[in-house]
Amino acid sequence: MSDVSTKVQQRVQEALDDLVGSGAEVGVQVAVYHKGEQVVDAVAGAADPDTGAQVAPETLFYTSSVAKGVASTVLHVLAERGAIDYDTPIAEVWPEFGAHGKEKATVRHALTHSAGVPGLPGDLTPEDLTDWQKMTGIIADEKPWWEPGTATGYHAISYGYIIGEIVRRVTGKPISEVLRDEVATPLGVADELFFGAPKSALKQVAKSVEPPYAAQMREGMPAEFPLFKAAPPAVLPTAEFANRTDVLTADIPAGGVMSARAVAKMYAALLGEVDGVRLVSKARLDEITTVAQTGQDQIMGFPASRGLGYDIGFMGPLNSPTLFGMAGTAGTAGYADKGSGMTIALGKNNVTFGQFDTFNRIGEIVQKTLAEG
């Protein structure tokens, strides 16, 4: 291990210990790759505060939208092999999706959250999310909120089903199987990178908890908030939702169950070769991480900058036009920076509902320490 690797590992570990010691976090896990080499594998705190079980590198966390970046990667691996083209109309592989004027919506539109179908029924339940046929049927029959490609709006839950059904129609296999065969197994992380985890892996999953203010924050949001039309209250990724066995074991690819080191390694294999594996060519990497859609997000209400399946940049110290990835509602995140060759992933079980203080603190430490080296 190089001096810089030793230094960044030590500094991240000290920060995690402090975050847990202060009560800001319960259990937390960070992994960092730099130019194809892992330089951080740090953990702290309790995976289950009830039993006292501690977080380990192989602990799995419910990561909510971090999994969208994983789903996007699965599709890009298929595109790399010529199985799908980004400008293919979705209805060409999934005919039912073409209903109500969506026949011109393309795979590219899906990847940029511009397909126009973020909305879901307000009475949706967690049980509904575990029914793949029901969910893809609902989405296929949805009337578009805008002409596909003319605007962008965060497809909070529908994104995973759209990408997943495209993958299923192209390959004849569930996206979870394609993830395992084409991404996780080649990278040696088949036991740590899931949409729906097998029941045998549930013992590895950290128990999610919430600070008191999280529920108050959700309750304080107006009922007409557009996010609730894309993610109805009953299926928001709260701690209660994330602890459900049916949710943890079902393919709901807008969320997933994974370790930080698996996510960081996946992003590292997008940037370049890791342990003999490179997921996409440099030309494809440049294509999928170039800004493809910008504008006011019709769901979240803030300006968005999106590549093909990843957000570009992130508010905080890591922000850069060469940064791409996805963050999750609980404060989890997985990102890569083409400029620095760094990838970082953070898993945690304290559901801080859109607060990324921990990720930004760790990201700043990693960035500064690698720059020193």
JOHUWO-V799570 format. One record per pair of residues at least 12 apart in sequence whose ideal C-beta (glycine too) atoms are under 6 Angstrom apart, sorted by the first residue. I is the first residue (numbers start at 1). GAP is how many residues later the second one is. D is the distance in Angstrom with one decimal. If there is no record, write none. Layout:
i->{I | I}
gap->{GAP | GAP}
d->{D | D}
This chain:
i->{4 | 5 | 7 | 8 | 8 | 8 | 8 | 9 | 11 | 11 | 12 | 12 | 12 | 12 | 13 | 15 | 16 | 16 | 16 | 17 | 19 | 20 | 20 | 25 | 25 | 25 | 25 | 26 | 26 | 26 | 26 | 26 | 26 | 27 | 27 | 27 | 27 | 27 | 27 | 28 | 28 | 28 | 29 | 29 | 29 | 29 | 30 | 30 | 30 | 30 | 31 | 31 | 31 | 31 | 32 | 32 | 33 | 33 | 33 | 34 | 34 | 34 | 35 | 36 | 36 | 36 | 41 | 41 | 43 | 43 | 47 | 47 | 48 | 57 | 59 | 59 | 60 | 60 | 60 | 60 | 61 | 61 | 62 | 62 | 62 | 63 | 63 | 63 | 63 | 64 | 64 | 64 | 64 | 64 | 65 | 65 | 66 | 66 | 66 | 66 | 67 | 67 | 67 | 68 | 68 | 68 | 69 | 69 | 69 | 69 | 71 | 71 | 71 | 72 | 74 | 74 | 74 | 75 | 76 | 76 | 77 | 77 | 80 | 80 | 83 | 84 | 86 | 86 | 87 | 87 | 88 | 89 | 90 | 91 | 93 | 93 | 94 | 94 | 96 | 97 | 99 | 100 | 102 | 105 | 109 | 109 | 110 | 111 | 111 | 112 | 112 | 112 | 112 | 113 | 113 | 113 | 114 | 114 | 114 | 115 | 116 | 116 | 116 | 116 | 117 | 117 | 117 | 117 | 118 | 118 | 118 | 118 | 118 | 119 | 120 | 122 | 124 | 124 | 125 | 126 | 126 | 126 | 129 | 129 | 130 | 130 | 135 | 136 | 136 | 139 | 139 | 151 | 152 | 152 | 152 | 153 | 153 | 153 | 154 | 154 | 154 | 156 | 156 | 157 | 157 | 159 | 160 | 160 | 164 | 174 | 175 | 176 | 176 | 176 | 186 | 187 | 187 | 187 | 189 | 189 | 192 | 192 | 193 | 193 | 194 | 194 | 195 | 195 | 195 | 196 | 196 | 196 | 197 | 197 | 197 | 206 | 208 | 208 | 208 | 208 | 208 | 209 | 209 | 210 | 210 | 214 | 214 | 217 | 226 | 227 | 230 | 237 | 239 | 260 | 260 | 260 | 263 | 263 | 264 | 264 | 267 | 267 | 268 | 271 | 288 | 288 | 289 | 289 | 291 | 291 | 292 | 292 | 293 | 307 | 310 | 310 | 312 | 316 | 317 | 317 | 317 | 318 | 322 | 322 | 322 | 323 | 323 | 330 | 331 | 331 | 331 | 331 | 331 | 332 | 332 | 333 | 333 | 344 | 346}
gap->{369 | 34 | 362 | 31 | 32 | 358 | 361 | 31 | 354 | 358 | 18 | 28 | 30 | 353 | 29 | 350 | 12 | 26 | 28 | 27 | 339 | 24 | 25 | 20 | 323 | 325 | 333 | 19 | 20 | 23 | 183 | 323 | 324 | 18 | 19 | 20 | 28 | 179 | 322 | 16 | 17 | 320 | 14 | 26 | 231 | 318 | 12 | 230 | 316 | 332 | 229 | 230 | 233 | 314 | 312 | 334 | 231 | 235 | 310 | 307 | 308 | 336 | 306 | 232 | 236 | 238 | 16 | 220 | 12 | 14 | 12 | 159 | 159 | 204 | 145 | 147 | 144 | 145 | 197 | 199 | 145 | 286 | 146 | 180 | 195 | 193 | 195 | 265 | 269 | 173 | 191 | 264 | 265 | 266 | 261 | 263 | 260 | 262 | 266 | 268 | 186 | 188 | 189 | 91 | 186 | 258 | 241 | 256 | 257 | 265 | 89 | 92 | 182 | 237 | 101 | 104 | 105 | 88 | 204 | 212 | 105 | 202 | 200 | 204 | 87 | 86 | 21 | 22 | 19 | 21 | 19 | 17 | 15 | 12 | 76 | 77 | 71 | 75 | 44 | 43 | 42 | 43 | 42 | 43 | 39 | 40 | 52 | 197 | 198 | 40 | 180 | 181 | 194 | 39 | 41 | 42 | 35 | 38 | 179 | 33 | 28 | 29 | 30 | 32 | 22 | 25 | 27 | 41 | 35 | 37 | 40 | 112 | 181 | 110 | 37 | 110 | 108 | 111 | 109 | 109 | 118 | 121 | 106 | 123 | 116 | 120 | 26 | 25 | 29 | 19 | 22 | 147 | 141 | 143 | 152 | 144 | 145 | 146 | 143 | 145 | 146 | 74 | 75 | 74 | 97 | 95 | 93 | 94 | 89 | 77 | 78 | 19 | 20 | 75 | 91 | 78 | 82 | 90 | 73 | 76 | 67 | 70 | 65 | 69 | 62 | 63 | 56 | 58 | 61 | 53 | 54 | 55 | 51 | 52 | 60 | 143 | 31 | 34 | 35 | 141 | 143 | 30 | 141 | 29 | 141 | 137 | 139 | 136 | 73 | 72 | 69 | 92 | 112 | 85 | 86 | 87 | 71 | 82 | 79 | 81 | 69 | 76 | 75 | 65 | 19 | 20 | 18 | 35 | 14 | 21 | 15 | 16 | 13 | 17 | 14 | 15 | 12 | 44 | 43 | 46 | 47 | 45 | 15 | 16 | 17 | 12 | 14 | 21 | 17 | 21 | 24 | 25 | 27 | 14 | 15 | 13 | 26 | 22 | 13}
d->{2.9 | 4.3 | 5.6 | 5.4 | 5.7 | 5.9 | 4.2 | 5.2 | 5.1 | 5.6 | 5.5 | 5.1 | 4.7 | 5.9 | 4.5 | 5.7 | 5.4 | 5.5 | 3.8 | 5.2 | 6.0 | 4.6 | 3.8 | 6.0 | 5.7 | 5.2 | 6.0 | 5.5 | 5.7 | 5.8 | 5.5 | 5.5 | 4.6 | 3.9 | 4.9 | 5.0 | 4.2 | 5.4 | 4.8 | 5.6 | 5.7 | 4.3 | 4.8 | 5.6 | 4.4 | 4.4 | 4.9 | 5.7 | 5.2 | 5.6 | 4.1 | 3.8 | 3.9 | 5.2 | 5.0 | 5.4 | 5.2 | 3.8 | 4.6 | 6.0 | 5.1 | 5.9 | 4.1 | 6.0 | 5.4 | 5.1 | 5.4 | 5.8 | 4.3 | 6.0 | 5.0 | 4.1 | 4.4 | 5.9 | 6.0 | 5.4 | 4.6 | 4.7 | 4.9 | 5.7 | 5.2 | 3.4 | 5.9 | 3.9 | 5.7 | 5.6 | 5.7 | 4.8 | 4.4 | 4.2 | 4.6 | 3.6 | 4.6 | 5.8 | 5.4 | 4.5 | 5.4 | 4.4 | 5.1 | 4.7 | 5.9 | 5.1 | 3.1 | 5.7 | 5.9 | 4.8 | 5.6 | 5.4 | 3.8 | 5.7 | 5.6 | 4.6 | 4.4 | 2.5 | 6.0 | 5.5 | 5.2 | 5.6 | 5.4 | 5.7 | 5.0 | 5.6 | 4.9 | 5.7 | 5.3 | 5.2 | 5.0 | 4.3 | 5.3 | 5.8 | 5.3 | 5.5 | 5.3 | 4.9 | 4.3 | 5.7 | 5.6 | 5.0 | 4.1 | 4.7 | 5.7 | 4.4 | 5.5 | 3.7 | 4.6 | 5.1 | 4.8 | 4.3 | 4.4 | 6.0 | 5.2 | 3.7 | 4.9 | 5.0 | 5.6 | 5.0 | 5.3 | 4.6 | 5.4 | 5.2 | 3.3 | 5.1 | 4.8 | 4.9 | 5.7 | 4.4 | 5.9 | 5.6 | 4.9 | 4.5 | 5.9 | 4.3 | 5.5 | 4.9 | 6.0 | 5.0 | 4.7 | 5.5 | 5.5 | 5.8 | 5.9 | 5.7 | 5.8 | 5.0 | 5.1 | 3.9 | 5.0 | 5.4 | 4.8 | 5.1 | 5.6 | 5.5 | 4.8 | 5.4 | 5.5 | 5.7 | 3.2 | 4.3 | 5.6 | 4.3 | 5.2 | 4.2 | 4.2 | 5.4 | 4.9 | 5.4 | 3.2 | 3.5 | 4.7 | 5.9 | 5.7 | 4.9 | 5.8 | 5.0 | 4.9 | 5.5 | 5.9 | 5.6 | 3.9 | 5.9 | 4.0 | 3.9 | 4.9 | 4.1 | 6.0 | 4.7 | 4.8 | 4.7 | 4.7 | 5.0 | 4.6 | 4.6 | 5.5 | 5.8 | 4.2 | 4.2 | 4.0 | 4.1 | 5.4 | 4.9 | 5.5 | 5.4 | 5.9 | 4.3 | 4.7 | 5.9 | 4.5 | 5.7 | 4.9 | 5.8 | 5.1 | 4.8 | 4.7 | 4.2 | 5.8 | 4.5 | 4.0 | 3.7 | 4.9 | 4.1 | 3.9 | 3.8 | 4.7 | 5.6 | 5.6 | 4.2 | 4.8 | 4.6 | 5.4 | 5.3 | 5.6 | 5.6 | 4.7 | 5.6 | 4.1 | 5.6 | 5.5 | 3.9 | 5.9 | 5.6 | 4.0 | 4.4 | 5.5 | 4.3 | 3.7 | 5.7 | 4.8 | 4.3 | 6.0 | 4.3 | 5.6 | 5.5 | 5.9 | 5.9 | 5.5 | 5.3 | 4.7 | 6.0 | 5.0}
